[in-house]
């Protein structure tokens, strides 16, 4: 990790921490701001490498792309809930659980977590386990259609891969559609 | 004011509906994994909608302050991150202890 990367990580962590402090305290007098700055400084020194790994200079770009992905994801969550509500309230309970496995081109921690959480929140599927080295996902699906959405359509994998697209030096590759 | 109250009621009712459906699913579904489907998703959106209702109420009706709605918005944000992670963790623990998923036609467990 070079020195510049470390400084970048520390700055980003500190700014986020401090904004969060202001939000939670809601007080703008000198005492609270200085106390906040000291506390954020200590936390940043201890844990700056948790939030931003030194290498990843594209952190901000990726975060911005993530914000573009969130509205779509939110719509999927609403669909997921309507789907579950339908299956729960239907007198015959149309469920047919199965476990599926598939591979993704994603490798970095952040992208795997995003995809795993997205799978859990979207209609009829929950991530069971992730193999970070091969990018393999094991997913429990409640019926056949949601499983097909992941295996055949792969819309979600493509969207997540788009966010975390990194040029040759990186390990994340865009999915082939 | 009527409009604000209407919207707040709508959000709270939708949130309560999904939370209720989650609870019914917890009771009706046949095994551990499928029950997690009901709770993991419905609780997330249910809690989210209820808090959105509270944000609207606080911002337009109650005090018009910005700080409390902003804090509530962060609450929604953290619920939407923490809930799927917790669901996944429980699922993984069950899978690693060797619990077999339910298949169609079996007895409910």
Interface residues (C-beta under 8 A of the other chain):
Chain A: X23 X24 X26 X77 X78 X80 X81 X84 X85 X87 X88 X89 X93 X95 X96 X97 X98 X99 X116 X117 X120 X121 X124 X126 X127 X128 X129 X138 X140 X142
Chain B: X17 X18 X21 X22 X24 X25 X28 X29 X30 X31 X33 X34 X36 X37 X38 X40 X41 X42 X44 X45 X46 X67 X70 X71 X74 X80 X81 X84 X85 X87 X88 X91 X92 X95 X101 X102 X103 X104
